[in-house]
Amino acid sequence: METVDTAFWCPTALLESGWADGVRITVDAHGTIERLETQCEPDAAEVRLPGAVVPGMPNLHSHAFQRSIVGATQRHAHTQDSFWTWREAMYASLDRLGPAETEAIAAALYVELLEGGFTSIAEFHYVHHDHGGVQFADEAELSWRVLAASRAAGIGLTHLPVLYMTGGFDARPLGAAQARFGWSPGGILRLIERFGREVATDPDRAVGLALHSLRAVPPEALRDAVAGLRATRPEAPIHIHIAEQTAEVEQCLAARGVRPVAWLLEHAPVDRRWCLVHATHLDAHECGGLLEAGAVAGLCPTTEADLGDGLFPAEHWVAGGGMLGVGTDSHVGRDAADELRWLEYGQRLFTRRRNVLRWPGQAHTGAALWRAAATGGAQALGRSSGVLAEGLRADLVGIRTDRPGMTGLTHDALLDDLVFGGARDRIDTVVVGGRVVVRDGVHLRRPEIMARFEDALSRMRSGR
């Protein structure tokens, strides 16, 4: 991977203050934007970025290992398929997943995400142990593999070790297929501290806490884990799957007499450091409580569609000033534009209207979606990015402006075209923390990383 470059020049760029032309972006040795200048002529010593430059997109929800089953679950397996039947196939994929496969799959996924305009990732990491739940000699083995994959690909990483303890709201023990996930609050907090020390001097890597779900984390364990994290890392992000499926809402009502998000708001210190992943099935009271708390809604539209989850009430959320971001979750989609497009398209299908999601003062839907998800995603990752401004990370996406059909498009219309016109042939250059990782639309280490990925898939699918 290339070292941090000292300066970039682009014909036009979307800065925190708006679009500007002839932009010089000076980056310090640590990958932070040191100075932004406009109306500049290019200098021979600068890295010239083609077209238009926009802030890189954070990806706020990933289960990297699930990249290995993309395309393998699209067949009738039951009389009626659902999230819960898909989960059986996902569990089966763990039978042949080891440390080497974990690293190879994650690195390949991160290459694809970078090529799709994502510059950082929140890895919601719940496969902790070896087969049968046996701990590795180093209990952090698989977390180190994720870290190595992120560094090989050059993507920013917020690692989120997951607390996962029970198989349902009735506190049943984890099933055999879930044995690799189980850990105590103390074990998770110990892993977070170890990982945090390892990346303490790495500005592109960080750590937080994930709570798998209310059904998988008993109330007292949730309280202990959150309190333990806040005692040592008060600003670290906390993520949780919640209200993704109607069955989860019904089970929570039966067990606790209240809906999942309402229970969380009453029993946990939810604030802007929290990201509620999916939150698909909210009522008006829950939505209002989350808006007041300032939490980020973590939406994964392509996965939510693939699993038949339902639609998040995005129109109401946006109208209330809510923060949101997008992730790729199970990775059936791997482009930032895909997630944003389907976020809007889902609302259009539901309301039978166009350009449903609206932000004050912004007339262009695609551009508004990009801005909102970049800033909301950065908040969810605890990352100093999301806009191009001095003092923030140099996470940049360079968009080509010379593709067929783009003639005459400028500024926000370019982002509309990126989101709704197809991203793969639009993205030219991707920069993470001042390092170029994608050029001419192709990751700089794609051949070697993809070769390891294909070898890992071959081993897993052949049983070797």
Secondary structure, DSSP 8 states (H G I E B T S, - for coil): -----SEEEEEEEEETTEEEEEEEEEE-TTSBEEEEE-S----TTSEE--SEEEE-EEEEEE-GGGGGGTTSS-S--SSS--HHHHHHHHHHHGGG--HHHHHHHHHHHHHHHHHTTEEEEEEEE---S-GGG---SSTTHHHHHHHHHHHHHT-EEEEEEEE---SSTT-----GGGTTT---HHHHHHHHHHHHHHTTT-TTEEE-EEE--TTTS-HHHHHHHHHHHHHH-TT--EEEEES-SHHHHHHHHHHHSS-HHHHHHHHS---TTEEEEE--S--HHHHHHHHHHT-EEEE-HHHHHHTT-----HHHHHHTT-EEEE--BT-S---HHHHHHHHHHHHHHHHT-SS---BTTB--HHHHHHHHHHHHHHHHHT-S-SS--TTSB--EEEE-S-STT-TT--THHHHHHHHHH-STTTEEEEEETTEEEEETTEETTHHHHHHHHHHHHHHHHHT-
